[in-house]
Amino acid sequence: MDPQVTWDELLEAYANEDWPRAEELATALIAWLDSGGFPPQTITGRTLGDAWNRAIALAGCRLAMSEAGWMGIGCEQKS
């Protein structure tokens, strides 16, 4: 797992509204982070530390999964 590649691809999938791909990438990145893996750099040109990058990556993953659910892909539908 390369969390940076996964994060970059997640951002691309989100921007393109490719919800199945976004959900796949978000799920993989959350699993990586939950198993103790290091986070990606979430903001280009800034070094903000692992705690910041982990928090932003998890929030981004959860948002992508929520959007995927909203579109009826995999996740539970929003009410």
N, C-alpha and C positions, 0 to 999 in steps of 0.2 A: 504494500500500500504506500503510495506517495500522497500524503495528505494535501500537499500544495497543488498537485495536478488535479486531485479530486475536487478541491475547493474551487479552482479555476473553472473546471468543467461544470460544477454545480452553478456557478454564477452565470455561465453561458447558457445552460439549460433553462435556468430561471428567466433570464432575459428573453429567451426565445419561446417561453411558455411551453417547453417540452416537459410536461409534468411527469410522465413515466420515468424519463431519464433523471429529472431532478429528484424524484423520490428515491430512485435507486442509489444515486450518489449520496444523498443526505443520509440514507440508512447506513451505507458503508462508512461514511465519515463519523457518524455518531458511534457506531460499533468500535471503530478505531480509537476514538477519543475515550470511550468508556473502558476500553481495555488498557488504558494508560499510555496510548500513543501520543506523540507530540503533535501540537496543533499547527495548521498552516499559518503563514503570514496573511492576515485578513485585509490589511491595508497596505497598498504599495507605497514604498518610499518612507515608511515609518517602522521603527522597531519599538513595539509597545509591550513586549514580554508575553510569556506563555499564558499567564492568567487571562490577560485581555483577549489574546487570540483564541483561546479555548472558549471563552464566554461568547465572543462574537460568532465563532464558527458554529457553536451549538444553537445559538439563536437563529442564525441563518438557515441551518438545517431544519429546525423546527418550523420556521416560516415556510420553507419550500415544501415540507411534508404537509403542512396545513393547506397550502395552495393546491397541492396535488389532490388532497382529499376534497377540497371544494370543487375540483373538476371531476370528481367521481373516480379517481384513480387510487386504488389500494386503501388509503386511509379512510377512517370513519368520516362520513359526511358532516359538514358544519350544520348546526341547527339554525 
